[in-house]
Every structure is written in C-alpha cells, then in structure tokens.
Amino acid sequence: QAQGTSLFVLMLPVVSFAVLNYWKSGNVKWEYGLVIAMTFIVGAFFGSKLSLKISPGLVQLLFGILMAYISFRMILSGYTSISSDES
C-alpha cells in the first residue's frame, strides 16, 4: 500500500508543475507526449496487475536484471561515443 500511496502523492504536484514549466518555455511536444503517455498508462495498468500476482522477490529480481541490462547498454554507448570522438 505504501508504494501505491507514494506514487499517488507524487504524481500530481511533481508532474503538473514540471510540465507547466516546460510548456511555458516551449519545450513540450504534445503529440509525442500523448502517445508516450498512453503507452505508459497501458504498461502501468498491466504491469501493476502482474506485479501484484507474482512474488516480491521475483519482481525485485526482474527489476534488477532490467537495470543491469540498461546500465550495460549505457556503458557501451558511452564507450563507443568516446572511442568515436577520439578517431
């Protein structure tokens, strides 16, 4: 319950003020944002349903694997960027 409550509490003030500031400075592409937001909504709906049905340990394991994969990709892209700048 704490995780769901925390997400709810953070959602409105953080997102609304951030979007407002970026919008005022002309840095929001609404057409892209709406498409991405819709995929987030669908993913959050099904992801939360799935995470409530499987064990917390498995959720942690899968999240850890995902973070390790993303970290590895970021390290590789940084390395290839540095090596291409040097040549």
C-alpha positions in Angstrom: 0.0 0.0 0.0 2.9 2.4 0.7 4.2 2.2 -2.8 0.8 2.9 -4.4 0.1 5.8 -2.0 3.6 7.2 -2.6 3.1 7.2 -6.4 -0.3 8.9 -6.0 1.0 11.6 -3.7 4.0 12.4 -6.0 2.0 12.2 -9.3 0.1 15.5 -9.2 2.4 18.0 -7.8 5.6 16.8 -9.4 4.2 16.1 -12.9 1.9 19.0 -13.2 4.4 21.7 -12.1 7.2 20.2 -14.2 5.0 20.0 -17.4 3.7 23.6 -16.8 7.2 25.0 -16.6 8.4 23.1 -19.7 5.3 24.1 -21.6 5.7 27.8 -20.8 9.3 27.6 -22.1 8.0 25.9 -25.3 9.7 22.6 -24.6 6.7 20.2 -24.8 5.8 18.3 -28.0 2.2 17.3 -27.1 1.8 14.8 -29.9 4.8 12.8 -28.8 4.0 13.2 -25.2 0.4 11.9 -25.6 1.5 8.8 -27.5 4.1 8.0 -24.9 1.7 8.8 -22.0 -0.8 6.3 -23.5 1.7 3.6 -23.6 2.8 4.3 -20.0 -0.8 4.1 -18.9 -1.3 0.7 -20.6 2.0 -0.5 -19.3 1.4 0.7 -15.8 -2.1 -0.9 -15.7 -0.9 -4.3 -16.8 2.5 -4.1 -15.0 0.9 -3.3 -11.7 -1.6 -6.2 -12.1 1.2 -8.6 -12.9 3.4 -7.4 -10.1 0.6 -7.9 -7.6 0.3 -11.5 -8.7 3.9 -12.6 -8.5 6.2 -12.7 -5.5 8.0 -9.5 -4.4 11.3 -11.4 -4.7 10.7 -12.2 -8.4 9.7 -8.5 -9.0 13.0 -7.4 -7.5 14.9 -10.0 -9.5 13.3 -9.0 -12.8 13.8 -5.3 -12.0 17.4 -5.9 -11.1 18.0 -7.7 -14.4 16.4 -4.9 -16.3 18.5 -2.3 -14.5 21.7 -4.3 -15.2 20.8 -4.5 -18.9 20.1 -0.8 -19.1 23.3 0.0 -17.3 25.3 -2.2 -19.6 23.8 -0.5 -22.7 24.5 2.9 -21.3 28.2 2.0 -20.5 28.6 0.6 -24.0 27.0 3.6 -25.7 29.3 5.9 -23.6 32.3 3.9 -24.5 31.6 3.8 -28.2 30.8 7.5 -28.1 34.2 8.3 -26.5 36.1 6.0 -28.9 34.4 7.5 -32.0 35.3 11.0 -30.7 39.0 10.0 -30.4 39.3 8.8 -34.0 
